[in-house]
């Protein structure tokens, strides 16, 4: 039983790790788009 709980916790951690990475990539993309549009404005 203990082992199952551990697996569950690890799965959750893995999931939130992936969510964080996705979030960072999204933020990064938005920053890039802003930079590009700033450049094209000049």
PDB file with one MODEL, atoms N, CA, C and O in Angstrom:
MODEL        1
ATOM      1  N   UNK A   1       0.845  -1.201   0.000  1.00  0.00           N
ATOM      2  CA  UNK A   1       0.000   0.000   0.000  1.00  0.00           C
ATOM      3  C   UNK A   1       0.887   1.260   0.000  1.00  0.00           C
ATOM      4  O   UNK A   1       0.636   2.207  -0.746  1.00  0.00           O
ATOM      5  N   UNK A   2       1.905   1.252   0.832  1.00  0.00           N
ATOM      6  CA  UNK A   2       2.818   2.398   0.917  1.00  0.00           C
ATOM      7  C   UNK A   2       3.409   2.717  -0.464  1.00  0.00           C
ATOM      8  O   UNK A   2       3.525   3.874  -0.868  1.00  0.00           O
ATOM      9  N   UNK A   3       3.771   1.648  -1.161  1.00  0.00           N
ATOM     10  CA  UNK A   3       4.412   1.818  -2.459  1.00  0.00           C
ATOM     11  C   UNK A   3       3.492   2.518  -3.450  1.00  0.00           C
ATOM     12  O   UNK A   3       3.929   3.386  -4.206  1.00  0.00           O
ATOM     13  N   UNK A   4       2.235   2.143  -3.443  1.00  0.00           N
ATOM     14  CA  UNK A   4       1.269   2.752  -4.359  1.00  0.00           C
ATOM     15  C   UNK A   4       1.208   4.255  -4.129  1.00  0.00           C
ATOM     16  O   UNK A   4       1.182   5.047  -5.071  1.00  0.00           O
ATOM     17  N   UNK A   5       1.185   4.625  -2.863  1.00  0.00           N
ATOM     18  CA  UNK A   5       1.093   6.060  -2.533  1.00  0.00           C
ATOM     19  C   UNK A   5       2.322   6.796  -3.067  1.00  0.00           C
ATOM     20  O   UNK A   5       2.220   7.903  -3.597  1.00  0.00           O
ATOM     21  N   UNK A   6       3.479   6.160  -2.916  1.00  0.00           N
ATOM     22  CA  UNK A   6       4.715   6.773  -3.386  1.00  0.00           C
ATOM     23  C   UNK A   6       4.655   6.978  -4.902  1.00  0.00           C
ATOM     24  O   UNK A   6       5.023   8.037  -5.412  1.00  0.00           O
ATOM     25  N   UNK A   7       4.190   5.961  -5.603  1.00  0.00           N
ATOM     26  CA  UNK A   7       4.087   6.064  -7.062  1.00  0.00           C
ATOM     27  C   UNK A   7       3.163   7.214  -7.436  1.00  0.00           C
ATOM     28  O   UNK A   7       3.430   7.969  -8.371  1.00  0.00           O
ATOM     29  N   UNK A   8       2.075   7.332  -6.689  1.00  0.00           N
ATOM     30  CA  UNK A   8       1.087   8.378  -6.959  1.00  0.00           C
ATOM     31  C   UNK A   8       1.699   9.764  -6.776  1.00  0.00           C
ATOM     32  O   UNK A   8       1.521  10.658  -7.603  1.00  0.00           O
ATOM     33  N   UNK A   9       2.420   9.914  -5.677  1.00  0.00           N
ATOM     34  CA  UNK A   9       3.072  11.202  -5.390  1.00  0.00           C
ATOM     35  C   UNK A   9       4.095  11.526  -6.475  1.00  0.00           C
ATOM     36  O   UNK A   9       4.186  12.670  -6.922  1.00  0.00           O
ATOM     37  N   UNK A  10       4.849  10.546  -6.890  1.00  0.00           N
ATOM     38  CA  UNK A  10       5.855  10.782  -7.926  1.00  0.00           C
ATOM     39  C   UNK A  10       5.188  11.163  -9.244  1.00  0.00           C
ATOM     40  O   UNK A  10       5.674  12.027  -9.974  1.00  0.00           O
ATOM     41  N   UNK A  11       4.077  10.511  -9.536  1.00  0.00           N
ATOM     42  CA  UNK A  11       3.348  10.820 -10.773  1.00  0.00           C
ATOM     43  C   UNK A  11       2.853  12.264 -10.733  1.00  0.00           C
ATOM     44  O   UNK A  11       2.914  12.984 -11.729  1.00  0.00           O
ATOM     45  N   UNK A  12       2.368  12.666  -9.577  1.00  0.00           N
ATOM     46  CA  UNK A  12       1.896  14.051  -9.426  1.00  0.00           C
ATOM     47  C   UNK A  12       3.044  15.025  -9.631  1.00  0.00           C
ATOM     48  O   UNK A  12       2.909  16.029 -10.330  1.00  0.00           O
ATOM     49  N   UNK A  13       4.180  14.713  -9.009  1.00  0.00           N
ATOM     50  CA  UNK A  13       5.346  15.594  -9.148  1.00  0.00           C
ATOM     51  C   UNK A  13       5.745  15.710 -10.604  1.00  0.00           C
ATOM     52  O   UNK A  13       6.016  16.803 -11.100  1.00  0.00           O
ATOM     53  N   UNK A  14       5.780  14.578 -11.283  1.00  0.00           N
ATOM     54  CA  UNK A  14       6.147  14.555 -12.695  1.00  0.00           C
ATOM     55  C   UNK A  14       5.205  15.463 -13.475  1.00  0.00           C
ATOM     56  O   UNK A  14       5.632  16.257 -14.314  1.00  0.00           O
ATOM     57  N   UNK A  15       3.919  15.329 -13.181  1.00  0.00           N
ATOM     58  CA  UNK A  15       2.905  16.114 -13.884  1.00  0.00           C
ATOM     59  C   UNK A  15       3.129  17.610 -13.675  1.00  0.00           C
ATOM     60  O   UNK A  15       3.136  18.383 -14.633  1.00  0.00           O
ATOM     61  N   UNK A  16       3.310  18.010 -12.425  1.00  0.00           N
ATOM     62  CA  UNK A  16       3.451  19.446 -12.159  1.00  0.00           C
ATOM     63  C   UNK A  16       4.758  19.974 -12.742  1.00  0.00           C
ATOM     64  O   UNK A  16       4.844  21.137 -13.137  1.00  0.00           O
ATOM     65  N   UNK A  17       5.768  19.119 -12.792  1.00  0.00           N
ATOM     66  CA  UNK A  17       7.042  19.515 -13.404  1.00  0.00           C
ATOM     67  C   UNK A  17       6.801  19.836 -14.874  1.00  0.00           C
ATOM     68  O   UNK A  17       7.273  20.852 -15.385  1.00  0.00           O
ATOM     69  N   UNK A  18       6.061  18.959 -15.546  1.00  0.00           N
ATOM     70  CA  UNK A  18       5.794  19.162 -16.965  1.00  0.00           C
ATOM     71  C   UNK A  18       4.964  20.418 -17.171  1.00  0.00           C
ATOM     72  O   UNK A  18       5.191  21.168 -18.121  1.00  0.00           O
ATOM     73  N   UNK A  19       4.003  20.648 -16.283  1.00  0.00           N
ATOM     74  CA  UNK A  19       3.163  21.846 -16.389  1.00  0.00           C
ATOM     75  C   UNK A  19       4.029  23.099 -16.273  1.00  0.00           C
ATOM     76  O   UNK A  19       3.844  24.067 -17.010  1.00  0.00           O
ATOM     77  N   UNK A  20       4.976  23.063 -15.339  1.00  0.00           N
ATOM     78  CA  UNK A  20       5.867  24.209 -15.145  1.00  0.00           C
ATOM     79  C   UNK A  20       6.670  24.481 -16.411  1.00  0.00           C
ATOM     80  O   UNK A  20       6.805  25.623 -16.850  1.00  0.00           O
ATOM     81  N   UNK A  21       7.196  23.411 -16.981  1.00  0.00           N
ATOM     82  CA  UNK A  21       8.010  23.556 -18.191  1.00  0.00           C
ATOM     83  C   UNK A  21       7.169  24.153 -19.316  1.00  0.00           C
ATOM     84  O   UNK A  21       7.615  25.051 -20.030  1.00  0.00           O
ATOM     85  N   UNK A  22       5.944  23.643 -19.464  1.00  0.00           N
ATOM     86  CA  UNK A  22       5.050  24.167 -20.493  1.00  0.00           C
ATOM     87  C   UNK A  22       4.787  25.646 -20.257  1.00  0.00           C
ATOM     88  O   UNK A  22       4.820  26.451 -21.187  1.00  0.00           O
ATOM     89  N   UNK A  23       4.531  25.991 -19.017  1.00  0.00           N
ATOM     90  CA  UNK A  23       4.254  27.381 -18.663  1.00  0.00           C
ATOM     91  C   UNK A  23       5.442  28.267 -19.027  1.00  0.00           C
ATOM     92  O   UNK A  23       5.271  29.350 -19.586  1.00  0.00           O
ATOM     93  N   UNK A  24       6.634  27.803 -18.708  1.00  0.00           N
ATOM     94  CA  UNK A  24       7.836  28.586 -19.009  1.00  0.00           C
ATOM     95  C   UNK A  24       7.986  28.768 -20.510  1.00  0.00           C
ATOM     96  O   UNK A  24       8.312  29.858 -20.981  1.00  0.00           O
ATOM     97  N   UNK A  25       7.745  27.693 -21.264  1.00  0.00           N
ATOM     98  CA  UNK A  25       7.875  27.780 -22.714  1.00  0.00           C
ATOM     99  C   UNK A  25       6.873  28.777 -23.272  1.00  0.00           C
ATOM    100  O   UNK A  25       7.175  29.523 -24.203  1.00  0.00           O
ATOM    101  N   UNK A  26       5.671  28.781 -22.691  1.00  0.00           N
ATOM    102  CA  UNK A  26       4.636  29.691 -23.156  1.00  0.00           C
ATOM    103  C   UNK A  26       5.049  31.138 -22.875  1.00  0.00           C
ATOM    104  O   UNK A  26       4.940  32.006 -23.740  1.00  0.00           O
ATOM    105  N   UNK A  27       5.523  31.380 -21.652  1.00  0.00           N
ATOM    106  CA  UNK A  27       5.969  32.728 -21.290  1.00  0.00           C
ATOM    107  C   UNK A  27       7.082  33.167 -22.238  1.00  0.00           C
ATOM    108  O   UNK A  27       7.105  34.297 -22.726  1.00  0.00           O
ATOM    109  N   UNK A  28       7.998  32.238 -22.481  1.00  0.00           N
ATOM    110  CA  UNK A  28       9.143  32.538 -23.334  1.00  0.00           C
ATOM    111  C   UNK A  28       8.665  32.918 -24.730  1.00  0.00           C
ATOM    112  O   UNK A  28       9.162  33.877 -25.321  1.00  0.00           O
ATOM    113  N   UNK A  29       7.703  32.169 -25.254  1.00  0.00           N
ATOM    114  CA  UNK A  29       7.181  32.443 -26.591  1.00  0.00           C
ATOM    115  C   UNK A  29       6.551  33.824 -26.631  1.00  0.00           C
ATOM    116  O   UNK A  29       6.763  34.582 -27.578  1.00  0.00           O
ATOM    117  N   UNK A  30       5.774  34.151 -25.600  1.00  0.00           N
ATOM    118  CA  UNK A  30       5.112  35.451 -25.570  1.00  0.00           C
ATOM    119  C   UNK A  30       6.147  36.570 -25.528  1.00  0.00           C
ATOM    120  O   UNK A  30       5.984  37.599 -26.183  1.00  0.00           O
ATOM    121  N   UNK A  31       7.214  36.364 -24.753  1.00  0.00           N
ATOM    122  CA  UNK A  31       8.285  37.363 -24.694  1.00  0.00           C
ATOM    123  C   UNK A  31       8.915  37.546 -26.071  1.00  0.00           C
ATOM    124  O   UNK A  31       9.169  38.667 -26.512  1.00  0.00           O
ATOM    125  N   UNK A  32       9.161  36.428 -26.735  1.00  0.00           N
ATOM    126  CA  UNK A  32       9.779  36.483 -28.054  1.00  0.00           C
ATOM    127  C   UNK A  32       8.890  37.271 -29.013  1.00  0.00           C
ATOM    128  O   UNK A  32       9.368  38.109 -29.778  1.00  0.00           O
ATOM    129  N   UNK A  33       7.603  36.990 -28.960  1.00  0.00           N
ATOM    130  CA  UNK A  33       6.662  37.668 -29.852  1.00  0.00           C
ATOM    131  C   UNK A  33       6.683  39.166 -29.575  1.00  0.00           C
ATOM    132  O   UNK A  33       6.656  39.982 -30.495  1.00  0.00           O
ATOM    133  N   UNK A  34       6.730  39.513 -28.293  1.00  0.00           N
ATOM    134  CA  UNK A  34       6.793  40.939 -27.931  1.00  0.00           C
ATOM    135  C   UNK A  34       8.064  41.562 -28.502  1.00  0.00           C
ATOM    136  O   UNK A  34       8.030  42.650 -29.077  1.00  0.00           O
ATOM    137  N   UNK A  35       9.164  40.870 -28.341  1.00  0.00           N
ATOM    138  CA  UNK A  35      10.440  41.396 -28.842  1.00  0.00           C
ATOM    139  C   UNK A  35      10.350  41.617 -30.351  1.00  0.00           C
ATOM    140  O   UNK A  35      10.756  42.657 -30.868  1.00  0.00           O
ATOM    141  N   UNK A  36       9.813  40.624 -31.035  1.00  0.00           N
ATOM    142  CA  UNK A  36       9.716  40.712 -32.486  1.00  0.00           C
ATOM    143  C   UNK A  36       8.844  41.878 -32.902  1.00  0.00           C
ATOM    144  O   UNK A  36       9.191  42.623 -33.818  1.00  0.00           O
ATOM    145  N   UNK A  37       7.706  42.041 -32.232  1.00  0.00           N
ATOM    146  CA  UNK A  37       6.812  43.138 -32.621  1.00  0.00           C
ATOM    147  C   UNK A  37       7.427  44.481 -32.253  1.00  0.00           C
ATOM    148  O   UNK A  37       7.191  45.478 -32.937  1.00  0.00           O
ATOM    149  N   UNK A  38       8.218  44.518 -31.172  1.00  0.00           N
ATOM    150  CA  UNK A  38       8.908  45.762 -30.818  1.00  0.00           C
ATOM    151  C   UNK A  38       9.886  46.136 -31.939  1.00  0.00           C
ATOM    152  O   UNK A  38       9.969  47.294 -32.348  1.00  0.00           O
ATOM    153  N   UNK A  39      10.602  45.156 -32.413  1.00  0.00           N
ATOM    154  CA  UNK A  39      11.598  45.392 -33.460  1.00  0.00           C
ATOM    155  C   UNK A  39      10.910  45.870 -34.734  1.00  0.00           C
ATOM    156  O   UNK A  39      11.381  46.804 -35.383  1.00  0.00           O
ATOM    157  N   UNK A  40       9.797  45.232 -35.094  1.00  0.00           N
ATOM    158  CA  UNK A  40       9.134  45.603 -36.343  1.00  0.00           C
ATOM    159  C   UNK A  40       8.477  46.984 -36.252  1.00  0.00           C
ATOM    160  O   UNK A  40       8.206  47.613 -37.275  1.00  0.00           O
ATOM    161  N   UNK A  41       8.227  47.449 -35.038  1.00  0.00           N
ATOM    162  CA  UNK A  41       7.649  48.788 -34.868  1.00  0.00           C
ATOM    163  C   UNK A  41       8.672  49.872 -35.214  1.00  0.00           C
ATOM    164  O   UNK A  41       8.323  50.941 -35.714  1.00  0.00           O
ATOM    165  N   UNK A  42       9.925  49.573 -34.941  1.00  0.00           N
ATOM    166  CA  UNK A  42      10.959  50.597 -35.148  1.00  0.00           C
ATOM    167  C   UNK A  42      11.186  50.898 -36.627  1.00  0.00           C
ATOM    168  O   UNK A  42      12.022  51.736 -36.966  1.00  0.00           O
TER     169      UNK A  42
ENDMDL
END
